[in-house]
Amino acid sequence: MLDKVKTIKEAQSLVLEFAKRNNWKDAPNIDKFDHLHEELIEMSQYLRYKTAKERKAVVKENKDVFVDGIGDLFFGICRLANQLDVDIEEAFNFSKNDILKKYNHKNAENNLVRKQGL
């Protein structure tokens, strides 16, 4: 059994090496975008047209479906990032501050990004 991956960088590297061993081309292509979209749709179908209470129950009852789906998505994101020559950690760090600021709550206790002096 393979060792557990402990970092995002390790995951991206593992996927890159796996692709190389299988002689997969790491050129950008639309197929990977479609694959990721299909994985999201597959999971969303379990939750569609349900109340918040029903969605919680469905997630609990079908946890394996969501664990598998998130794993497939992350593997696919690693493949796509490799195809586009994007470091996932760098991409996350590039976007996180803008996202945190955009959805910043008015209550200081809810903020992840704190203004200096607070």
Backbone as a chain_set.jsonl record, in Angstrom:
{"seq": "MLDKVKTIKEAQSLVLEFAKRNNWKDAPNIDKFDHLHEELIEMSQYLRYKTAKERKAVVKENKDVFVDGIGDLFFGICRLANQLDVDIEEAFNFSKNDILKKYNHKNAENNLVRKQGL", "coords": {"N": [[0.85, -1.188, 0.0], [0.471, 2.231, -0.692], [2.246, 4.961, 0.854], [0.639, 7.3, 3.042], [-0.412, 10.438, 1.817], [0.637, 13.579, 2.907], [0.716, 16.28, 2.452], [-0.434, 18.95, 0.311], [1.34, 19.496, -1.734], [2.762, 17.067, -1.865], [0.706, 15.403, -2.777], [0.151, 16.512, -5.319], [2.584, 16.043, -6.561], [2.716, 13.217, -6.435], [0.587, 12.556, -8.164], [1.565, 13.617, -10.54], [3.861, 11.997, -10.967], [2.577, 9.513, -11.166], [1.097, 9.889, -13.505], [3.208, 10.164, -15.329], [4.4, 7.585, -15.165], [2.393, 6.124, -16.319], [2.455, 7.005, -18.847], [0.835, 9.163, -19.521], [-0.202, 12.077, -21.138], [0.632, 15.325, -20.158], [-0.526, 17.611, -21.172], [-2.527, 20.52, -21.448], [-6.039, 19.968, -21.593], [-9.484, 19.798, -22.573], [-10.865, 17.677, -21.584], [-10.213, 17.101, -18.896], [-11.412, 19.212, -17.503], [-14.066, 18.616, -18.072], [-14.258, 16.127, -16.808], [-13.96, 16.858, -14.084], [-16.232, 18.438, -13.782], [-18.228, 16.492, -14.184], [-17.817, 14.885, -11.921], [-18.58, 16.663, -9.882], [-21.281, 17.04, -10.526], [-22.244, 14.445, -10.167], [-22.064, 14.126, -7.362], [-23.697, 16.27, -6.553], [-26.215, 15.489, -7.335], [-27.176, 13.851, -5.352], [-27.999, 15.639, -3.461], [-29.691, 17.479, -4.546], [-32.759, 19.269, -4.738], [-33.537, 18.953, -2.087], [-34.282, 19.6, 1.35], [-32.458, 21.516, 3.844], [-32.223, 19.924, 6.139], [-32.771, 17.375, 5.089], [-30.599, 17.157, 3.323], [-28.429, 17.025, 5.109], [-28.94, 14.53, 6.275], [-28.729, 12.849, 4.026], [-26.037, 13.192, 3.347], [-24.849, 12.073, 5.605], [-25.795, 9.424, 5.448], [-24.697, 8.614, 3.038], [-21.958, 8.922, 3.123], [-19.632, 7.681, 2.119], [-19.88, 8.021, -0.637], [-19.453, 10.761, -0.939], [-16.901, 11.073, 0.163], [-15.407, 9.552, -1.666], [-16.007, 11.024, -3.984], [-14.943, 13.611, -3.417], [-12.277, 12.876, -3.139], [-11.769, 11.952, -5.777], [-12.19, 14.369, -7.125], [-10.104, 15.936, -6.039], [-7.839, 14.503, -6.875], [-8.216, 14.834, -9.621], [-8.031, 17.647, -9.78], [-5.377, 17.938, -9.104], [-4.235, 16.689, -11.36], [-5.135, 18.447, -13.384], [-3.928, 20.836, -12.562], [-1.242, 20.101, -12.879], [-1.242, 19.742, -15.66], [-1.616, 22.351, -16.442], [0.587, 23.54, -15.454], [0.576, 24.636, -12.845], [1.138, 25.409, -9.508], [-0.546, 24.074, -6.88], [-0.654, 24.879, -4.158], [0.454, 27.434, -4.345], [-1.473, 28.63, -5.998], [-3.731, 28.503, -4.343], [-2.899, 30.14, -2.204], [-2.65, 32.506, -3.598], [-5.279, 33.172, -4.163], [-6.717, 33.066, -1.744], [-6.759, 35.315, 0.114], [-8.223, 37.321, -1.226], [-10.697, 36.031, -1.442], [-11.349, 35.605, 1.276], [-11.524, 38.263, 2.123], [-13.627, 39.185, 0.506], [-15.836, 37.782, 1.449], [-15.959, 38.553, 4.051], [-17.157, 38.792, 7.308], [-19.245, 41.033, 9.179], [-19.069, 40.895, 11.912], [-16.473, 40.913, 14.132], [-15.592, 38.64, 15.518], [-16.157, 36.572, 13.767], [-14.381, 36.756, 11.717], [-11.714, 35.577, 9.734], [-9.64, 36.872, 8.662], [-8.05, 39.371, 10.147], [-8.198, 42.808, 10.841], [-5.494, 45.046, 11.348], [-4.858, 46.015, 14.659], [-7.191, 45.116, 15.759]], "CA": [[0.0, 0.0, 0.0], [1.235, 3.474, -0.761], [2.245, 5.805, 2.041], [-0.353, 8.373, 3.017], [0.038, 11.762, 1.407], [0.429, 14.471, 4.044], [0.628, 17.68, 2.039], [-0.952, 19.197, -1.037], [2.478, 19.366, -2.637], [2.999, 15.634, -2.04], [-0.378, 14.876, -3.615], [0.348, 16.966, -6.695], [3.767, 15.341, -7.056], [2.333, 11.825, -6.641], [-0.237, 12.492, -9.374], [2.473, 13.87, -11.663], [4.663, 10.779, -11.171], [1.646, 8.477, -11.618], [0.815, 10.186, -14.915], [4.428, 9.847, -16.094], [4.553, 6.125, -15.22], [1.357, 5.603, -17.209], [2.628, 7.658, -20.157], [-0.247, 10.098, -19.791], [0.255, 13.403, -21.557], [0.214, 16.383, -19.239], [-0.85, 18.812, -21.937], [-3.889, 20.978, -21.113], [-7.125, 19.543, -22.48], [-10.825, 20.064, -22.06], [-11.373, 16.47, -20.935], [-10.062, 17.174, -17.439], [-12.468, 20.111, -17.024], [-15.314, 17.854, -18.15], [-14.211, 15.105, -15.758], [-14.229, 17.514, -12.798], [-17.641, 18.833, -13.817], [-19.013, 15.274, -14.0], [-17.703, 14.476, -10.515], [-19.415, 17.576, -9.096], [-22.692, 16.739, -10.822], [-22.563, 13.166, -9.535], [-22.319, 14.359, -5.939], [-24.802, 17.211, -6.341], [-27.489, 14.803, -7.565], [-27.639, 13.31, -4.08], [-28.491, 16.718, -2.608], [-30.603, 18.339, -5.293], [-34.183, 19.313, -4.4], [-33.74, 18.508, -0.717], [-34.176, 20.643, 2.374], [-31.187, 21.469, 4.569], [-32.282, 18.762, 7.023], [-32.642, 16.186, 4.243], [-29.226, 17.109, 2.803], [-27.569, 16.526, 6.192], [-29.188, 13.089, 6.4], [-28.191, 12.197, 2.83], [-24.573, 13.184, 3.474], [-24.509, 11.104, 6.652], [-26.114, 8.08, 4.955], [-23.911, 8.324, 1.841], [-20.644, 9.542, 3.347], [-18.645, 7.075, 1.225], [-20.03, 8.637, -1.964], [-18.847, 12.089, -0.897], [-15.463, 10.883, 0.373], [-14.884, 9.129, -2.964], [-16.146, 12.144, -4.926], [-13.958, 14.646, -3.079], [-10.981, 12.304, -3.501], [-11.663, 12.004, -7.238], [-12.033, 15.775, -7.503], [-8.771, 16.405, -5.679], [-6.91, 13.865, -7.812], [-8.419, 15.524, -10.901], [-7.48, 19.004, -9.661], [-3.916, 17.781, -9.199], [-3.935, 16.428, -12.778], [-5.351, 19.678, -14.131], [-2.867, 21.772, -12.173], [-0.023, 19.654, -13.557], [-1.397, 20.029, -17.09], [-1.525, 23.803, -16.631], [1.824, 23.961, -14.801], [0.169, 25.494, -11.725], [1.361, 24.871, -8.172], [-1.832, 24.218, -6.185], [-0.484, 25.686, -2.95], [0.638, 28.814, -4.801], [-2.773, 29.1, -6.497], [-4.585, 28.721, -3.171], [-2.42, 31.327, -1.492], [-2.918, 33.657, -4.459], [-6.712, 33.488, -4.148], [-7.381, 33.011, -0.438], [-6.998, 36.611, 0.753], [-9.332, 37.986, -1.909], [-11.942, 35.344, -1.079], [-11.641, 35.901, 2.676], [-11.96, 39.661, 2.21], [-14.92, 39.317, -0.173], [-16.896, 37.218, 2.28], [-15.656, 38.963, 5.411], [-18.353, 39.1, 8.085], [-19.2, 42.289, 9.919], [-18.725, 40.603, 13.297], [-15.035, 40.644, 14.229], [-15.344, 37.276, 15.989], [-16.319, 35.652, 12.651], [-13.374, 37.02, 10.697], [-10.442, 34.855, 9.699], [-8.655, 37.901, 8.356], [-8.268, 40.437, 11.111], [-7.553, 44.091, 10.56], [-4.527, 45.379, 12.378], [-5.415, 46.815, 15.741], [-8.381, 44.457, 16.341]], "C": [[0.89, 1.243, 0.0], [1.17, 4.225, 0.56], [1.172, 6.869, 1.9], [0.3, 9.677, 2.604], [-0.306, 12.72, 2.536], [0.309, 15.932, 3.664], [0.041, 17.775, 0.639], [0.166, 19.011, -2.059], [2.811, 17.9, -2.913], [1.946, 15.014, -2.95], [-0.162, 15.257, -5.077], [1.535, 16.242, -7.323], [3.458, 13.868, -7.336], [1.54, 11.664, -7.933], [0.625, 12.713, -10.618], [3.288, 12.617, -11.984], [3.801, 9.629, -11.679], [1.34, 8.66, -13.111], [2.023, 9.832, -15.794], [4.595, 8.336, -16.249], [3.547, 5.492, -16.176], [1.416, 6.205, -18.607], [1.444, 8.534, -20.54], [0.362, 11.438, -20.161], [-0.249, 14.433, -20.548], [0.049, 17.701, -19.977], [-2.275, 19.222, -21.565], [-4.913, 20.446, -22.121], [-8.46, 19.712, -21.787], [-11.386, 18.859, -21.309], [-11.284, 16.545, -19.42], [-11.098, 18.11, -16.837], [-13.806, 19.368, -17.004], [-15.379, 16.791, -17.064], [-14.549, 15.712, -14.395], [-15.694, 17.923, -12.694], [-18.536, 17.619, -13.567], [-18.974, 14.797, -12.551], [-18.58, 15.36, -9.626], [-20.897, 17.285, -9.299], [-23.113, 15.449, -10.131], [-22.871, 13.352, -8.051], [-23.535, 15.247, -5.722], [-26.162, 16.545, -6.539], [-28.049, 14.188, -6.284], [-28.331, 14.385, -3.236], [-29.555, 17.593, -3.259], [-32.048, 18.157, -4.832], [-34.486, 18.784, -2.992], [-33.625, 19.706, 0.228], [-32.808, 20.516, 3.049], [-31.135, 20.239, 5.479], [-32.1, 17.468, 6.224], [-31.22, 16.036, 3.703], [-28.264, 16.578, 3.862], [-27.714, 15.019, 6.339], [-28.581, 12.325, 5.218], [-26.672, 12.112, 2.909], [-24.15, 12.128, 4.49], [-24.693, 9.672, 6.141], [-25.223, 7.654, 3.784], [-22.5, 8.883, 1.928], [-19.592, 8.992, 2.38], [-18.7, 7.67, -0.179], [-19.308, 9.979, -2.003], [-17.333, 12.018, -0.648], [-14.808, 10.5, -0.948], [-14.913, 10.28, -3.964], [-15.134, 13.242, -4.675], [-12.556, 14.151, -3.423], [-10.747, 12.342, -5.003], [-11.456, 13.431, -7.724], [-10.623, 16.273, -7.216], [-7.714, 15.789, -6.588], [-6.997, 14.576, -9.164], [-7.877, 16.945, -10.893], [-5.957, 18.952, -9.736], [-3.499, 17.538, -10.647], [-4.052, 17.716, -13.591], [-4.257, 20.691, -13.821], [-1.551, 21.389, -12.844], [-0.083, 19.962, -15.048], [-1.208, 21.514, -17.384], [-0.26, 24.402, -16.021], [1.543, 24.981, -13.692], [0.446, 24.755, -10.429], [0.088, 25.138, -7.359], [-1.71, 25.075, -4.934], [-0.325, 27.162, -3.316], [-0.688, 29.409, -5.268], [-3.718, 29.397, -5.334], [-4.191, 29.996, -2.445], [-2.651, 32.606, -2.293], [-4.369, 34.124, -4.3], [-7.314, 33.679, -2.761], [-7.684, 34.376, 0.166], [-8.151, 37.363, 0.109], [-10.669, 37.354, -1.523], [-12.322, 35.66, 0.363], [-12.12, 37.334, 2.856], [-13.358, 39.835, 1.625], [-16.065, 38.842, 0.723], [-16.683, 37.5, 3.757], [-16.955, 39.357, 6.127], [-18.159, 40.409, 8.842], [-18.817, 42.073, 11.376], [-17.258, 40.18, 13.373], [-14.743, 39.211, 14.659], [-15.486, 36.232, 14.879], [-15.214, 35.77, 11.606], [-12.164, 36.103, 10.839], [-9.311, 35.831, 9.424], [-8.953, 39.079, 9.266], [-7.527, 41.691, 10.665], [-6.576, 44.389, 11.687], [-5.198, 46.272, 13.417], [-6.657, 46.206, 16.363], [-7.97, 43.286, 17.188]], "O": [[1.943, 1.266, 0.637], [0.182, 4.145, 1.291], [0.835, 7.29, 0.794], [1.428, 9.975, 2.997], [-1.416, 12.682, 3.066], [-0.151, 16.744, 4.467], [0.025, 16.801, -0.114], [-0.048, 18.431, -3.124], [3.107, 17.529, -4.048], [2.271, 14.188, -3.802], [-0.28, 14.414, -5.966], [1.486, 15.871, -8.496], [3.887, 13.329, -8.356], [1.792, 10.742, -8.708], [0.422, 12.054, -11.638], [3.39, 12.223, -13.145], [4.241, 8.853, -12.527], [1.328, 7.694, -13.874], [1.864, 9.265, -16.875], [4.897, 7.856, -17.342], [3.817, 4.448, -16.77], [0.55, 5.952, -19.444], [1.087, 8.642, -21.713], [1.34, 11.872, -19.552], [-1.411, 14.407, -20.141], [0.429, 18.763, -19.482], [-3.137, 18.363, -21.385], [-4.687, 20.47, -23.331], [-8.539, 19.762, -20.56], [-12.288, 19.01, -20.485], [-12.196, 16.092, -18.728], [-11.619, 17.828, -15.757], [-14.576, 19.476, -16.05], [-16.433, 16.576, -16.465], [-15.335, 15.142, -13.639], [-16.318, 17.77, -11.644], [-19.505, 17.715, -12.814], [-19.99, 14.353, -12.016], [-19.247, 14.861, -8.72], [-21.673, 17.287, -8.343], [-24.208, 15.365, -9.575], [-23.843, 12.79, -7.545], [-24.323, 15.006, -4.807], [-27.157, 16.993, -5.969], [-29.262, 14.024, -6.15], [-29.162, 14.063, -2.387], [-30.238, 18.359, -2.58], [-32.497, 17.041, -4.571], [-35.559, 18.235, -2.744], [-32.952, 20.692, -0.073], [-32.095, 19.533, 2.85], [-30.096, 19.585, 5.571], [-31.36, 16.576, 6.639], [-30.694, 14.926, 3.632], [-27.383, 15.774, 3.555], [-26.722, 14.311, 6.51], [-27.984, 11.265, 5.406], [-26.086, 11.082, 2.577], [-23.202, 11.378, 4.256], [-23.844, 8.812, 6.375], [-25.018, 6.46, 3.565], [-21.918, 9.273, 0.915], [-18.755, 9.744, 1.88], [-17.667, 7.805, -0.835], [-18.633, 10.299, -2.981], [-16.576, 12.821, -1.194], [-13.772, 11.057, -1.313], [-13.952, 10.486, -4.706], [-14.529, 13.755, -5.616], [-11.737, 14.912, -3.938], [-9.666, 12.715, -5.459], [-10.651, 13.679, -8.622], [-10.015, 16.949, -8.047], [-6.792, 16.48, -7.024], [-5.974, 14.882, -9.777], [-7.321, 17.401, -11.892], [-5.326, 19.811, -10.351], [-2.517, 18.115, -11.113], [-3.172, 18.034, -14.39], [-3.724, 21.331, -14.727], [-0.824, 22.258, -13.324], [0.909, 20.394, -15.635], [-0.703, 21.887, -18.443], [-0.055, 25.615, -16.063], [2.177, 26.033, -13.613], [0.037, 23.605, -10.266], [-0.305, 26.289, -7.174], [-2.573, 25.913, -4.674], [-0.905, 28.034, -2.668], [-0.992, 30.564, -4.968], [-4.419, 30.409, -5.334], [-5.038, 30.826, -2.114], [-2.83, 33.676, -1.711], [-4.648, 35.323, -4.304], [-8.315, 34.379, -2.614], [-8.78, 34.575, 0.69], [-8.964, 37.974, 0.803], [-11.654, 38.059, -1.304], [-13.484, 35.95, 0.647], [-13.022, 37.593, 3.652], [-14.182, 40.555, 2.189], [-17.138, 39.445, 0.74], [-17.174, 36.764, 4.613], [-17.744, 40.15, 5.615], [-17.031, 40.826, 9.106], [-18.289, 42.986, 12.012], [-16.856, 39.2, 12.746], [-13.756, 38.624, 14.216], [-14.987, 35.116, 15.026], [-15.139, 34.943, 10.697], [-11.66, 35.888, 11.942], [-8.183, 35.65, 9.882], [-10.005, 39.707, 9.153], [-6.395, 41.638, 10.183], [-6.809, 44.023, 12.839], [-5.991, 47.157, 13.092], [-7.144, 46.702, 17.379], [-8.823, 42.607, 17.76]]}, "num_chains": 1, "name": "protein.A"}
